[in-house]
Amino acid sequence: MSFLTLPDPNDLDLTKAVVSMWFRVPSDAVTAAIAQDEKYVDGAYPRPFQALIPLLMFGPQSTRAFIDQELVTIGSIHCQAVTVFPDNTVGHHDLGLLPVVTHGPVSKGISPFNNTYIGLWVSEDDSSLFLNVNLQTTNIASIFNYDFQATSYVCPLPYDQYAYSILVPPGAPMPTEVALAGNMPGVKDSVIEDVSWSLTRNQPEYYGGKSSTVTVTPDTWHHLLISWDISGSVSAHSAATPDGTATTWDGIDSASSMWVAFDDKNYTGNDLPADWPDGGPPNAIITPNAMNVADRQASINATYNLTSPKMESAPICIPSGNIYYYGGGTIEFPYHVEMAELQVFTGVTLDTSVETNRRLFIVPDKKGVLKPVNPSPIYIPIAKTAVGDPTTWEDGADLPAFVPPPSALDPSAVGSGNKLLGTPAIDFTKASLNWMMGRNLGSLKGKVVRTGKIKAYFPDPSIPVGD
């Protein structure tokens, strides 16, 4: 399949960005995505890019040691079982050395995870398509008091309804409260430790997910205008109350933002392709782990902090690279998609609820049909007659006729910046020729690598009235 790759020597700062694109996904791409998803090895984890049709990817697919939580033996202790019967008689049984175990971090090997992408999630049930976004950071959040684990003496005696078995070291006094073992029969807790690491599992934080309301129709042109700002920090604390009246936003101290317009309709709140904190501003977004912490009971005093997240931007792949990995094998991209009028601005944001902002990229014609702001260019030759009279050799007669620059003869070579956002870093607009040549009209320098044959599309992108 065909795709474009920009090596991105300038290392774009993607923590603030605006992306506008027109795209059309053929039905055969949906079929290919479902077939790919069925190739996942049973039990393989993690599964990045699952059921995904990529439209635009930033950064490499990175790997990190995946940490899981398992019972770990950390020592042993000589114990005896003290069994208290219903008639309050006591039985003793020497158990010898028993293991001391805890739920500790165990490395599960090197794990691949998602890079930053804009794409479509495919439902295997009915082949429906939904907008899916992942803004991948390189940062691991700081989380405290989210979860605790007790180091325990494990008792091999079975629990039944007639007796409680409680472990005590030899010579230790009998527990005065038999119900001590009521919740965990046969186990006596000892050291309590903070195991909040189990929430991140040593994986970097991300924003994003699937929007359940931004649906995509195959074989039809669509326009996506999306902007985000994750340049600040996200902080949260546990705020849930027993009566259930607290909202997620009650536990959020600082959040990021996302704006989305699809086919000229603005989306907010739960319709965003990211985690929106219930009760928060319409364009607020947080990471999944920040939401987990905010929704914990306030009494445990859990905290979450993600400070100044960073994102990798190189390489930039349109729509994606070729081979990616998951926990049990490889994923072969890209799928066939048709794209037009792609622009990526960095360091700026755009409120898509403002109609004049959307009109920078999509505009209705006299019949109400939505079209790109940059139509296919008309080639107009421009020339200037030489001055002077060659028969009398007046001044200027030997001056050649004015030769305009290529951009004057070919408007498709002119970039598409605007006063509000400036010059885009990535700009494939105006004509199919720019895609076929791999000619980026934006400010990002560097060679565009083309793989495969890129064909022109017909007709030009548009969204009919009522769609």
Secondary structure, DSSP 4 states (H G I P E B T S, - for coil): --EEEE--TT---TTEEEEEEEEE--HHHHHHHHHHHTTSPTT----TTTTEEEEEEES---EEEEEEEEEEEEEEEEEEEEEE-TTS-EEEEEEEEEEEEEEEEEEEEEEE---EEEEEEE-TTT--EEEEEEEE-SPPPEEESS-EEEEEEEP-SPPBTTBEEEEE-TTPPPPS-GGGGSSSTTEEEEEEEE-THHHHTTPPPEEEEEEEEEEE-TTS-EEEEEEEE--S-EEEE--B-TTS---GGGGEEE-EEEEEEETTEEE-GGGSSSBPPTTS-TTEEB-HHHHHHHTSBGGG--EEEE-S------SEEES--SEEEETTEEEE-PPP-EEEEEEEEES----TTSHHHHTTTEEE-TTS-EEESSPPPPP----BPPPS-TTTT-TTTTSPPB---HHHH-GGGS---BTTTB--SEEE-S-HHHHHHT---SS--SPPEEES-----SS---B-TT-
